[in-house]
Amino acid sequence: MSVVDNFSRREWHKRNGTDSLTPIRGLDERISAWREVSGNEIASYVGAIEDAEFLERVIVETKPEAVIHYGEQASAPFSMASREQAVETQYTNVIGTLNLLFFLRDHAPDCHLVKLGTMGEYGTPNIDIEEGYIEIEHKGRKDTLPFPKLPGSLYHLSKVHDSHNIHFACRIWGLRSTDLNQGVVYGIETDETAQDERLCTRFDYDEWFGTVLNRFCLQAVVGHPLTVYGKGGQTRGFLNIRDTLQCVELAVENPADAGEFRVFNQFTEQFSVSQLAELVQRSAAEVGFEIDIDHVENPRVELEEHYYNPVHTKLLDLGLKPSYLGDELVRSMLKTIERQRERVIDSAIDPRTQWKPASPAGAATS
Amino acid sequence: MSVVDNFSRREWHKRNGTDSLTPIRGLDERISAWREVSGNEIASYVGAIEDAEFLERVIVETKPEAVIHYGEQASAPFSMASREQAVETQYTNVIGTLNLLFFLRDHAPDCHLVKLGTMGEYGTPNIDIEEGYIEIEHKGRKDTLPFPKLPGSLYHLSKVHDSHNIHFACRIWGLRSTDLNQGVVYGIETDETAQDERLCTRFDYDEWFGTVLNRFCLQAVVGHPLTVYGKGGQTRGFLNIRDTLQCVELAVENPADAGEFRVFNQFTEQFSVSQLAELVQRSAAEVGFEIDIDHVENPRVELEEHYYNPVHTKLLDLGLKPSYLGDELVRSMLKTIERQRERVIDSAIDPRTQWKPASPAGAATS
């Protein structure tokens, strides 16, 4: 078992003056802690997947049976904040993954690539979303084709580009891959991280890397009104961080066939942003936090009321046992956050990144 | 009127030991010749669109009403020949275009971006191909969504990525763009280039940059059997180089609306590779070249027999008057090629780039 990391999330946080709520130990310390609690050894490679020479050495030395690919810039607002960050996102994600595909082809062609995708690739079409492919009947003929994509940010676009590149590598080179089109993750810990505080995983709450439920819980603890963007009718698929790991494990244990590009929609329940705000407000009140819900101007360009009904049966068919969201989990999150209250950086909470800058430089003068 | 060029096609030819059949003059000489024959001045900017500082200066200085974007690596085999060239292709095309979208947003938001796409984005699905979008009825609901893509090379993938990025820029930032999903171009000259030999355009026949009909005509002249890949049932849309310019002109004269990403399928007729080989064989015989048709092992991974029926009415509706392909045009191409016979580099003709390398380095030992 090996891990590849270039600490880019830590770097991006530094750049933005933000940090994980939970203190993240150094990689070596986390690997030692895991060895102590589990007896298992993890080898580490420190470098970037965009660095072809580095990545080729990793694949040649490890000859992996499976690669779990989480090595991408994962924030939509990060990708929308500037041209530089948009380019950084698409370069890191698309070119990094393209490098990986070539090295798997050349050095580990039977390897199963388990790739983190996103439900955000689909956007919010007015029809039911299928898992990766859709049978289309058109003018009397039929074919099953990739589900059309309407991604909502330049980050989500990078994942769409990846999906097309990986699909191609499977079709043409016979590679095997599972794309985990993940919903929005919430939660703080798993059974593994709970064994030793040195193993704790990150809990981001800033406008770039924080996800909505985690952000709402933190806002409740620090007394910040819950920041619902616009009407709050935006509906997405969600899952507990514990379930994400179950899903990855199920994918690895049941690999795709050679030449197959398999797509799983990885979430367990769907909620609107307003529903989540109401859940957090109610749960917080039960433990003594009185908090308002604030409908702030939406910094994103997105539909605030829309149809949403994505299929998500393939992981259930493989045996996924979901942990559903409820008041109890929210209350436990609030308590955990409270213990780290002094680490909260207040300036990181409000949204600043605009999808459509109001007066781009120069445009007013044209 | 300004032109932006970094001479990359010239560089790539040098790298491969190949060249255009027709001698291409330097940019300054071509601009002078155009000034002499037309009285029109073209300003030139020499640099790469991946160079953000350079490209921003171009957009700020020219404040374009329209950008005709041909600035991409355009060869499928080039993109499949190595990891380095795959990365170069997707980097140049995707990041270069992404830079352009940001600078249009910031400095020329009303500009009409006319982008060269390719029919190869669609691949060969088993249903009729529409122009960019398809109305899908699914489980009792309806939506009009981007037509699903099955591109056949890492170059074609870069164009799919571009299409998604540009569509997003139109949806989110309100830019306006027309994507010209062009078929395979044939022909040597236009009314403009015929006015002065210094204006002649390139005629590529090598395995990287040559297109099939041009390659067959050249093969006929030099006595090389016509290289049909596999069965030859591969069917594509084609158009005369004269019609490509008509199409660009029609797009520019009839701009897309603000926020609109419009897709035109830009070809006039469809042929299979075998039909083209037979046409060239017959026309060549009429002018004294006896030539064989050789079904060589297909270096590409593609369907050699398939359904193909793409819609292409939008440019006709705007007034496109096609020049159709026939024996007379082929005979005139053969004569023009014969005049440049001594410039042919014989080693450039046979296909070498394999879509699926037979024994990738290291794979045999795994």
HADDOCK unambig.tbl for C-alpha pairs under 7 A between the chains (distance, minus, plus):
assign (segid A and resid 83 and name CA) (segid B and resid 102 and name CA) 6.34 0.50 0.50
assign (segid A and resid 87 and name CA) (segid B and resid 95 and name CA) 6.43 0.50 0.50
assign (segid A and resid 95 and name CA) (segid B and resid 87 and name CA) 6.42 0.50 0.50
assign (segid A and resid 102 and name CA) (segid B and resid 83 and name CA) 6.35 0.50 0.50
assign (segid A and resid 106 and name CA) (segid B and resid 360 and name CA) 5.01 0.50 0.50
assign (segid A and resid 106 and name CA) (segid B and resid 361 and name CA) 5.65 0.50 0.50
assign (segid A and resid 106 and name CA) (segid B and resid 362 and name CA) 6.13 0.50 0.50
assign (segid A and resid 106 and name CA) (segid B and resid 363 and name CA) 5.51 0.50 0.50
assign (segid A and resid 107 and name CA) (segid B and resid 361 and name CA) 6.97 0.50 0.50
assign (segid A and resid 107 and name CA) (segid B and resid 362 and name CA) 5.18 0.50 0.50
assign (segid A and resid 107 and name CA) (segid B and resid 363 and name CA) 4.94 0.50 0.50
assign (segid A and resid 108 and name CA) (segid B and resid 363 and name CA) 6.41 0.50 0.50
assign (segid A and resid 108 and name CA) (segid B and resid 366 and name CA) 6.82 0.50 0.50
assign (segid A and resid 109 and name CA) (segid B and resid 363 and name CA) 6.78 0.50 0.50
assign (segid A and resid 125 and name CA) (segid B and resid 143 and name CA) 6.87 0.50 0.50
assign (segid A and resid 126 and name CA) (segid B and resid 142 and name CA) 6.49 0.50 0.50
assign (segid A and resid 126 and name CA) (segid B and resid 143 and name CA) 5.50 0.50 0.50
assign (segid A and resid 127 and name CA) (segid B and resid 138 and name CA) 6.32 0.50 0.50
assign (segid A and resid 127 and name CA) (segid B and resid 141 and name CA) 5.52 0.50 0.50
assign (segid A and resid 127 and name CA) (segid B and resid 142 and name CA) 6.01 0.50 0.50
assign (segid A and resid 127 and name CA) (segid B and resid 143 and name CA) 6.33 0.50 0.50
assign (segid A and resid 136 and name CA) (segid B and resid 136 and name CA) 6.92 0.50 0.50
assign (segid A and resid 138 and name CA) (segid B and resid 127 and name CA) 6.32 0.50 0.50
assign (segid A and resid 141 and name CA) (segid B and resid 127 and name CA) 5.51 0.50 0.50
assign (segid A and resid 142 and name CA) (segid B and resid 126 and name CA) 6.47 0.50 0.50
assign (segid A and resid 142 and name CA) (segid B and resid 127 and name CA) 5.99 0.50 0.50
assign (segid A and resid 143 and name CA) (segid B and resid 125 and name CA) 6.86 0.50 0.50
assign (segid A and resid 143 and name CA) (segid B and resid 126 and name CA) 5.49 0.50 0.50
assign (segid A and resid 143 and name CA) (segid B and resid 127 and name CA) 6.32 0.50 0.50
assign (segid A and resid 145 and name CA) (segid B and resid 148 and name CA) 6.27 0.50 0.50
assign (segid A and resid 146 and name CA) (segid B and resid 148 and name CA) 5.68 0.50 0.50
assign (segid A and resid 146 and name CA) (segid B and resid 149 and name CA) 7.00 0.50 0.50
assign (segid A and resid 147 and name CA) (segid B and resid 148 and name CA) 6.57 0.50 0.50
assign (segid A and resid 148 and name CA) (segid B and resid 145 and name CA) 6.27 0.50 0.50
assign (segid A and resid 148 and name CA) (segid B and resid 146 and name CA) 5.68 0.50 0.50
assign (segid A and resid 148 and name CA) (segid B and resid 147 and name CA) 6.55 0.50 0.50
assign (segid A and resid 148 and name CA) (segid B and resid 148 and name CA) 5.35 0.50 0.50
assign (segid A and resid 157 and name CA) (segid B and resid 165 and name CA) 6.84 0.50 0.50
assign (segid A and resid 161 and name CA) (segid B and resid 161 and name CA) 5.55 0.50 0.50
assign (segid A and resid 165 and name CA) (segid B and resid 157 and name CA) 6.84 0.50 0.50
assign (segid A and resid 172 and name CA) (segid B and resid 301 and name CA) 6.24 0.50 0.50
assign (segid A and resid 172 and name CA) (segid B and resid 356 and name CA) 6.82 0.50 0.50
assign (segid A and resid 173 and name CA) (segid B and resid 356 and name CA) 5.97 0.50 0.50
assign (segid A and resid 301 and name CA) (segid B and resid 172 and name CA) 6.26 0.50 0.50
assign (segid A and resid 356 and name CA) (segid B and resid 172 and name CA) 6.80 0.50 0.50
assign (segid A and resid 356 and name CA) (segid B and resid 173 and name CA) 5.96 0.50 0.50
assign (segid A and resid 360 and name CA) (segid B and resid 106 and name CA) 5.04 0.50 0.50
assign (segid A and resid 361 and name CA) (segid B and resid 106 and name CA) 5.66 0.50 0.50
assign (segid A and resid 361 and name CA) (segid B and resid 107 and name CA) 6.99 0.50 0.50
assign (segid A and resid 362 and name CA) (segid B and resid 106 and name CA) 6.11 0.50 0.50
assign (segid A and resid 362 and name CA) (segid B and resid 107 and name CA) 5.17 0.50 0.50
assign (segid A and resid 363 and name CA) (segid B and resid 106 and name CA) 5.51 0.50 0.50
assign (segid A and resid 363 and name CA) (segid B and resid 107 and name CA) 4.98 0.50 0.50
assign (segid A and resid 363 and name CA) (segid B and resid 108 and name CA) 6.45 0.50 0.50
assign (segid A and resid 363 and name CA) (segid B and resid 109 and name CA) 6.79 0.50 0.50
assign (segid A and resid 366 and name CA) (segid B and resid 108 and name CA) 6.89 0.50 0.50
